[in-house]
Amino acid sequence: AESIEFYDSLDRIYSCVKNNKFLYVHKSYIVNYCYIKKMEYQQLRLLDETVIPISKTRRTEIRKMFMDIKIGEK
């Protein structure tokens, strides 16, 4: 797989991808909804079993966004 490096803030990156099923779950993580296996209260579990924390300040917003995407798929 090819690797490309670039530098920018996650806030700016998220502003470009937020309408494409991406969730900004923590100050260090933007996650593609399609790779989420399970949403738990404090964390997400990805398809490869990686665990990503959900920040306390974003939990309510992330749950709502997660459910909105899930409902939109039906």
Contacts in CASP RR format, 6 or more apart in sequence:
PFRMAT RR
TARGET T0000
AUTHOR 0000-0000-0000
METHOD contacts of the structure
MODEL  1
AESIEFYDSLDRIYSCVKNNKFLYVHKSYIVNYCYIKKMEYQQLRLLDET
VIPISKTRRTEIRKMFMDIKIGEK
10 24 0 8 1.000
10 27 0 8 1.000
10 28 0 8 1.000
10 30 0 8 1.000
13 30 0 8 1.000
14 22 0 8 1.000
14 24 0 8 1.000
14 30 0 8 1.000
17 30 0 8 1.000
18 24 0 8 1.000
21 32 0 8 1.000
21 33 0 8 1.000
21 34 0 8 1.000
21 69 0 8 1.000
22 30 0 8 1.000
22 31 0 8 1.000
22 32 0 8 1.000
22 33 0 8 1.000
23 30 0 8 1.000
23 31 0 8 1.000
23 33 0 8 1.000
23 36 0 8 1.000
23 62 0 8 1.000
23 65 0 8 1.000
23 66 0 8 1.000
24 30 0 8 1.000
24 58 0 8 1.000
25 31 0 8 1.000
25 44 0 8 1.000
25 52 0 8 1.000
25 53 0 8 1.000
25 54 0 8 1.000
25 55 0 8 1.000
25 58 0 8 1.000
25 62 0 8 1.000
26 52 0 8 1.000
26 53 0 8 1.000
26 54 0 8 1.000
26 55 0 8 1.000
26 58 0 8 1.000
27 55 0 8 1.000
29 52 0 8 1.000
29 53 0 8 1.000
31 44 0 8 1.000
31 46 0 8 1.000
31 52 0 8 1.000
33 66 0 8 1.000
33 69 0 8 1.000
35 46 0 8 1.000
35 47 0 8 1.000
35 48 0 8 1.000
36 44 0 8 1.000
36 45 0 8 1.000
36 46 0 8 1.000
36 47 0 8 1.000
36 66 0 8 1.000
37 45 0 8 1.000
37 46 0 8 1.000
37 47 0 8 1.000
37 49 0 8 1.000
38 44 0 8 1.000
38 45 0 8 1.000
39 45 0 8 1.000
39 62 0 8 1.000
39 63 0 8 1.000
39 66 0 8 1.000
41 54 0 8 1.000
41 59 0 8 1.000
42 53 0 8 1.000
42 54 0 8 1.000
42 59 0 8 1.000
43 51 0 8 1.000
43 52 0 8 1.000
43 53 0 8 1.000
43 54 0 8 1.000
44 51 0 8 1.000
44 52 0 8 1.000
44 54 0 8 1.000
45 51 0 8 1.000
45 52 0 8 1.000
46 52 0 8 1.000
54 62 0 8 1.000
END
